[in-house]
């Protein structure tokens, strides 16, 4: 595998940084993070790590440490693409929630409303229970024959319906009664998304998330080509706890087509970090639905994960709560998390499975907050409550901030969380917003600035 040089990786980072209007952290800040990343590679005995961190004030840091190839001693590089594994689920959940917001899907819709009868899938399973892993459906990837096929029939392109029929088994419990993580849930969600949109999933993903956010180094396999150099992922098919075999051949088109919308994406940490940040700052779904995605079942999933919501994992490090998703597959460990109050987003990609992502994340975040405190950015300024005039209103309102300062966005949403008006960005307030076409009732006006929001109730007469 040809390895891109550090210079090319730097060009990749800078070009994308310009797209997103960001600036790299200072030299001392970057040095502290690089030293911590180097320490993590040695302390936790992993081949290599690629990391992206997004910070308050549109600052960012990308770093890589360790080895991409353990035999050629090729260094890790931020330009490498990784298997996303179960981080794919967060993208799938986001699209499902977008369809809910648009009225094309309901959390209480059933599998049978969209898909033909399947042997192992009761037709009355609800979308909400698929999202939250409370469907009771057995994980079809738990069948050893499913995993064996990745190696024995690498070129097989599975239809998800056929894969569920071939490797499925009876449900484990009645839906809604308890939690059990199952890839089956997210394969079904992908099938429902295709049925609801009448489009292949990879086209929906690209149109709704990848292209609008400018994520040029993410793709959905096997429908799309890998968008850059793919890093080797290290594991063993014979000896547990050993990481000396390259899993590139094992994670074949057969693997990608079978895991489908539960784990078939490939990506860079940079892309995933921007996706996660966009999701939880209101750029992909309304804030009300993002809040719904954070409502978690309390469950200890290890590595700092304390709960699972509507496609999201909740993590707690040093008393701070983050939301995102982890991922594990032969050769790869992934984690992406975002903390809204502190406006910190972290994505880790490690080219070894079963890597201790929680302790690595905790170590990097400790350095992040220590450096933010040093430069006086530990607590970003809150957004003052918007002033609405008049309120109640009929035809239009003026939205103002007490400090008259700049803002990123103004949203007017209904009580179901559907965004009906969007204005901004603006260098100053007040902003005049038309209410024409809105029915009498109660609405929410939300203003956003630097990753933080505040809102006020609006009554339309």
Secondary structure, DSSP 8 states (H G I E B T S, - for coil): -----HHHHHHHHHHHHHHTT-EE--HHHHHHHHHHHHHHHHHTT-SEEEEEEEEGGGEEEEEEEEEEETTTTEE--TT-BEE-GGGHHHHHHHHHHHHHHTTS--TT-BGGGTS--BTTB-TT-BHHHHHTT-S----GGGSHHHHHHHHHTTT----HHHHHHHH----SS-TTSS----HHHHHHHHHHHHHHHTS-HHHHHIIIIIHHHT-TT-EETTTS--SS-B---EE-SSSTT---EE-TTTS-HHHHHHHGGGT-EEE-HHHHHHHHHHHHTTSSS-HHHHHHHT--EEEEEETTEEEE-SS-EEEEETTEEEEEEEEEETTEEEEEEEETTTTEEEEEEESBTT--HHHHHHHHHHHHHHHHHHTT-SS------EEEESSSBSSEEEEEETT---BSEEEEE-TT--EEEEE--BSSS-EEEE-TT--SEEEEEEEEETTEEEEEEEEE-
